[in-house]
Amino acid sequence: MKALLIHGLSSNSSTWWRVRDALEDNGWDVTTPDLRGHGTADRAASYALEDYAGDLPDGPFDLIVGHSLGGAIAVLRGHTTRRLVLIDPVLEVRAEDVDEIKAEQLDELALTPETIRASKPQWSEKDLDLKITAVAQVDPTAVERTFSDNPTWNVLEAARALTVPTL
């Protein structure tokens, strides 16, 4: 069985370690790519949702799991899987909310390891270390352009059209 795990904005593939390990322990072949502009992936000229989706490996997959931005991308790739799990998916960003959300996301990149640790006291040391690394690796331009390159960020219609079981 094949699974694809798609991380969210300002994150990277390593933050899936718990899910990846649990699936692999149960015999799954798991792929966890870094999205463009994140982790060790190349930076890009465009950060449109369709471009993010186009970077992902071809299916078919038995399972795709997407978190936040990864949830929107997973919806666009829903035709390549037998099952889809969306965790806090950002299926729509209303035009009137773009500036505020973009500012919040860019502010996250300025957090220090100390402020990240203080804001997440319930997280394990490994999760904290991985988040600190992910924030340090993300290209701020990728975060900014993810919003400016998606002026009509709305995959609700695509989500409603999914024919695969979706949680």
N, C-alpha and C positions, 0 to 999 in steps of 0.2 A: 504494500500500500504506500502511496506517495502523498506527502503533505507539503504545502507551501505556506510559510508564515511570513506575513508582511507587517513590518513595524510601522510606527507612527512618526510624525514630524519630530525632529530634534532627538531622534533615537537611533538605534542601529540594530543589526541582526543579533548581536550578542545578548541583548536584553530578553530574548526569547528562551534563554537557557533552561528554565524550568519546564516549559511546554515542550521544547525540542527534546530534552532528556526523557521526559515521560513518554512521548510518542516513540522515540527510538528504543526505549526499554520494552516497548510493546510491539516491536518489529516494524515500525514505520521507517520509510526512507524520507528524511525531512530536509527540505531546502529552505534556508533562511538568508536571502540576499540583502545586502545593504542597498537602499534606494539611492538614486542619483543625488549627489550633494551631501550624502550622509555616510558615516563610517569610512570605509576605505574605497567606496565607489567613486567613479569619476564625477567631476562637476560637469554641468551641462549648459547648453544655451537656452533650454526651455524646461520649465517645471510644471507643465500642464498635466492634469491628471492622466490624460490619455498617454502622454509620454512616459510617465512613471509606469503605467500599466504595460506599455510596450517593451519596457526593459526587462520584464519578468520572464523567467524561463517558460518555454512552451509546456503545456499540459499534454495529456490530461493528468489531473490530480484527483485523488480520492477525497481530499480535504484541502480547502484554503481557509486560513484564519487571518483576519486583518484587524489591526488595532488603529483607531483614530483615523489619520490620513490613510493608513493601510486598509481600513475598512472601506473607504470610498474606492480605493484602487481595486480591492477584492471584488466589489460589486461589478466593476468594469471587466473583470476577468472571470465572473461567475459562470460563463459558458464553458470554461475549461476544467470544471470540477464536478464531482458528484455530490459534494456537501460544502456548505459555506457557514463559517462562524464569524460574526462581526462583533467586535468588542469596542464599545463606545465609538461607533463609526461616525465620522463627520460626513454625512450624506449631503448636507447643504450648509453653505455659509451665506447668509443674506447680505446683500450689498451694504446695508446700513450697519452691519456688524464687522465688516472686513477690517477696517482700521483698528478697532479696539482689539480684535482677536490677534491680528498681526503684531500689534505692539506687545501684547502679553507673551506671544511666542518668542519674539525677539528679546524681550526682557529675560526670558528663561535662559538665554544663551549667556547672559552676563552674570548668572549665579556662580558663586564660588563653590568649591567643594564643601566649605564649611556651611554655607547657607543651604546647600542641597541636603547635607546631612541633618541640619537642624530642622528643615521643613518636612523630613520624612523619617521621624524617629522609629516608626514601626517597620521600616524596611531592613532587610538583612544587609550585612556588610558587602556581600557580593553584589546585590542589587544596587546599592549605593555606588560602589566602585564602577559598575557598568554604566550607570546613568551619568556619572561624572565624566567618564571617558566619552560617552556618546555626545554629550553636550560640547565637549572640547573638540570633537571631530567634525561636527556638522558645520557646513559652510553657511554663514549668516545670509549670504545672497540666496541660497537655496530656500531658506525659510521665507525671506521677503518675496522672492519670485514665485513661490508656491501660491501665494495669494494674488499677486499681480498678474500671473499667467493664467489664473482661473477666475476671471471677473464674474462669471456666472456659474459658480461652484454649486452644482446641483445634480446629484445622481439619483434623486428620489424616483424618477421615472424608470431608470435602469433597475433600481432595486425592486420596484413593483413588478417589473417584467421578468424577474428571475424565475426560472422553472426548477431550480434545484432546491432541496430542503435547506433552509437558512435559519440559523439561530442568531 
